[in-house]
Amino acid sequence: MKKIILSLSVIAMIAFTSCKNNEEKQKETETEQKEDAMESDASYDDGNSEDAMSDQQNIVEIASGNDDFSTLVTAVKAAGLVETLSGDGPFTVFAPTNDAFAKLPEGTVPNLVKPENKEQLTGILTYHVVSGEFMAADVVSAIEDNGGSFTIPTVQGGELTASLDGENVILTDANGSTSTIIMTDVDASNGVIHAIDTVVMP
């Protein structure tokens, strides 16, 4: 009987030791995994994390995060173009600033964002959008390669004419009105934004 008890005690001790060893190994494995994950995160953060976040933002997200484009964002939402301009693209957007919209006759913007004027608003906004991604250097090269002016087809169906005035790129709309590009190459995940100082009209 004593031998049986002794044997059971030995078995229990072996089992306990085995379980304890397994728990320690599991803890060691988990610790190593956490350390590896931390090292992986550290190696990824090479100082470009902010750039990586910026690269993940689409055109609408970038515009929404810039106070200078708040009127444009309101108009885009009213026209139901958020999903479109958040899509794959790529798009080149000549984005009017708030000051650009302020140049329009008083009451124009509040009138355009009314539901009954959605079609007209959509036409105006898509007149500022070009299919494809064209950086400032591409636009300048196209102007120079085409004798000083370059016709740009817009998503709306109309055309803009790009030309140079010194170092400035000027856009001329269908009515002969002009707008100057005042900020270039705001890169987005689905295209690029160039800010302009005047709303162009189809």
C-alpha positions as CSV (number, residue, x, y, z in Angstrom):
1,M,0.0,0.0,0.0
2,K,2.9,2.3,0.9
3,K,4.5,1.6,-2.5
4,I,1.2,2.5,-4.3
5,I,1.0,5.8,-2.4
6,L,4.6,6.5,-3.1
7,S,4.1,5.8,-6.8
8,L,1.1,8.0,-7.0
9,S,3.1,10.8,-5.3
10,V,5.9,10.4,-7.8
11,I,3.5,10.5,-10.7
12,A,1.8,13.6,-9.3
13,M,5.1,15.4,-8.8
14,I,6.1,14.5,-12.4
15,A,2.8,15.8,-13.8
16,F,3.0,19.0,-11.7
17,T,6.6,19.6,-12.9
18,S,5.6,18.9,-16.5
19,C,2.7,21.3,-16.3
20,K,4.9,24.0,-14.7
21,N,7.5,23.6,-17.4
22,N,4.9,23.8,-20.1
23,E,3.5,27.0,-18.5
24,E,7.0,28.5,-18.3
25,K,7.7,27.6,-21.9
26,Q,4.4,29.2,-23.0
27,K,5.1,32.4,-21.1
28,E,8.6,32.5,-22.6
29,T,7.1,32.0,-26.1
30,E,4.5,34.8,-25.5
31,T,7.2,37.1,-24.2
32,E,9.4,36.5,-27.3
33,Q,6.4,37.1,-29.6
34,K,5.7,40.4,-27.8
35,E,9.3,41.5,-28.1
36,D,9.4,40.5,-31.8
37,A,6.3,42.5,-32.4
38,M,7.7,45.5,-30.6
39,E,11.0,45.2,-32.6
40,S,8.9,45.0,-35.8
41,D,7.0,48.1,-34.9
42,A,10.2,50.0,-34.0
43,S,11.9,49.0,-37.3
44,Y,8.8,50.2,-39.2
45,D,8.8,53.6,-37.6
46,D,11.6,55.1,-39.6
47,G,10.5,58.6,-39.2
48,N,8.1,58.4,-42.1
49,S,5.0,57.3,-40.2
50,E,3.4,60.7,-40.7
51,D,4.0,60.4,-44.4
52,A,2.5,56.9,-44.4
53,M,-0.6,58.3,-42.8
54,S,-0.8,61.1,-45.3
55,D,-0.5,58.6,-48.1
56,Q,-3.5,56.7,-46.8
57,Q,-5.7,59.7,-47.0
58,N,-7.9,60.2,-50.1
59,I,-8.8,63.5,-51.8
60,V,-11.9,64.1,-49.7
61,E,-10.1,63.2,-46.4
62,I,-7.3,65.6,-47.2
63,A,-9.7,68.4,-48.2
64,S,-11.8,67.8,-45.0
65,G,-8.7,68.2,-42.9
66,N,-7.8,71.6,-44.4
67,D,-9.8,74.6,-43.2
68,D,-9.0,76.4,-46.5
69,F,-11.2,73.8,-48.3
70,S,-14.2,73.8,-46.0
71,T,-16.6,75.4,-48.5
72,L,-15.4,73.0,-51.2
73,V,-16.1,70.0,-48.8
74,T,-19.6,71.4,-48.1
75,A,-20.3,71.6,-51.8
76,V,-18.9,68.1,-52.5
77,K,-21.2,66.7,-49.8
78,A,-24.2,68.6,-51.2
79,A,-23.5,67.3,-54.7
80,G,-23.2,63.7,-53.4
81,L,-19.7,63.4,-54.8
82,V,-17.9,62.2,-51.6
83,E,-18.0,58.5,-52.6
84,T,-16.9,59.3,-56.1
85,L,-13.9,61.4,-55.0
86,S,-13.0,58.9,-52.4
87,G,-12.9,56.1,-55.0
88,D,-9.9,54.6,-56.7
89,G,-9.4,57.3,-59.3
90,P,-6.8,58.5,-59.9
91,F,-8.1,62.1,-60.1
92,T,-6.5,65.5,-60.4
93,V,-8.6,68.1,-58.6
94,F,-8.2,71.8,-59.1
95,A,-9.6,72.7,-55.7
96,P,-11.0,76.2,-55.1
97,T,-10.1,77.6,-51.7
98,N,-12.6,79.3,-49.5
99,D,-11.4,82.7,-50.8
100,A,-12.0,81.5,-54.3
101,F,-15.7,80.7,-53.5
102,A,-15.9,84.1,-51.7
103,K,-15.3,85.8,-55.0
104,L,-18.6,84.5,-56.4
105,P,-21.5,86.8,-56.3
106,E,-23.1,87.0,-52.8
107,G,-25.5,84.2,-52.2
108,T,-24.2,81.9,-55.0
109,V,-22.8,79.2,-52.8
110,P,-25.9,78.9,-50.4
111,N,-28.1,78.8,-53.5
112,L,-25.9,76.1,-55.2
113,V,-26.0,73.7,-52.2
114,K,-29.8,73.6,-52.2
115,P,-31.1,70.1,-53.2
116,E,-32.9,71.5,-56.2
117,N,-29.6,72.8,-57.6
118,K,-27.7,69.5,-57.1
119,E,-27.2,68.9,-60.9
120,Q,-25.8,72.4,-61.5
121,L,-23.5,72.1,-58.5
122,T,-22.3,68.7,-59.7
123,G,-21.5,70.1,-63.1
124,I,-19.4,72.9,-61.6
125,L,-17.5,70.7,-59.2
126,T,-16.7,68.0,-61.8
127,Y,-15.5,70.8,-64.1
128,H,-12.6,71.1,-61.5
129,V,-11.8,67.3,-61.8
130,V,-9.6,65.6,-64.4
131,S,-9.3,61.9,-64.8
132,G,-5.7,60.7,-64.1
133,E,-3.0,62.0,-61.8
134,F,-1.1,65.0,-63.2
135,M,1.5,66.7,-61.0
136,A,2.5,70.3,-61.5
137,A,5.6,69.3,-63.6
138,D,3.4,67.3,-65.9
139,V,1.1,70.3,-66.5
140,V,4.0,72.6,-67.1
141,S,5.6,70.2,-69.5
142,A,2.3,69.8,-71.4
143,I,2.0,73.6,-71.7
144,E,5.6,73.9,-73.0
145,D,5.3,71.0,-75.4
146,N,2.1,72.4,-76.9
147,G,3.3,75.9,-77.8
148,G,2.3,77.7,-74.6
149,S,-1.1,76.4,-73.8
150,F,-2.7,73.0,-73.2
151,T,-6.3,71.9,-73.3
152,I,-7.4,69.8,-70.4
153,P,-10.6,67.7,-70.7
154,T,-12.5,67.6,-67.4
155,V,-14.8,64.9,-65.9
156,Q,-17.7,67.3,-66.5
157,G,-17.1,67.1,-70.2
158,G,-15.9,70.6,-70.8
159,E,-12.4,71.8,-71.1
160,L,-9.9,74.0,-69.3
161,T,-7.0,75.7,-70.9
162,A,-3.7,75.7,-69.0
163,S,-1.0,78.3,-69.8
164,L,1.9,80.0,-68.1
165,D,2.2,83.5,-66.7
166,G,5.8,83.7,-65.5
167,E,6.1,80.7,-63.2
168,N,2.4,80.6,-62.5
169,V,0.0,78.1,-64.1
170,I,-3.2,79.8,-65.2
171,L,-6.4,78.0,-66.0
172,T,-8.9,79.6,-68.4
173,D,-12.5,78.3,-68.3
174,A,-15.1,78.1,-71.0
175,N,-16.2,81.7,-70.3
176,G,-12.7,83.2,-70.6
177,S,-12.3,83.7,-66.8
178,T,-9.0,82.7,-65.3
179,S,-7.7,81.1,-62.1
180,T,-4.2,80.8,-60.8
181,I,-2.9,77.6,-59.2
182,I,-1.6,78.7,-55.8
183,M,-0.6,75.4,-54.3
184,T,0.5,72.3,-56.1
185,D,1.1,68.6,-55.7
186,V,-0.9,67.8,-52.5
187,D,-0.6,64.0,-52.9
188,A,-3.5,61.7,-52.0
189,S,-4.0,58.0,-52.1
190,N,-6.3,58.4,-55.2
191,G,-4.8,61.3,-57.0
192,V,-3.5,64.8,-56.4
193,I,-4.9,68.2,-55.4
194,H,-3.8,71.6,-56.8
195,A,-5.4,74.6,-55.0
196,I,-6.7,77.5,-57.2
197,D,-7.7,81.0,-56.3
198,T,-10.8,81.4,-58.4
199,V,-13.8,79.0,-59.1
200,V,-13.8,78.1,-62.8
201,M,-17.1,77.7,-64.5
202,P,-18.2,75.4,-67.4
